[in-house]
């Protein structure tokens, strides 16, 4: 009984921390979007990296990080970020479209390199 109570208390107190981390991550994502709109990709990348550190399950942050990597020619890193975005939210059509478009470019580029 004592164990069950401590588990319930842990879950009750863990929820706000998780919510706070998502809120902080969202702030980083929003700031990164503002930077990306000014073509400040390195700074946007930094903000989105902070967002995924705060909340590794935040699919939008992973998606945006993939875009930042892609814009800077960091294709291997972009692939990993897009992969994490799709795994975090497999039903998100926007993320799936970004992933699919990236994969077309990525595969085309890899075919050129092997010729």
Order of alpha helices (4+ residues) and beta strands (2+ residues): alpha-alpha-alpha-alpha-alpha
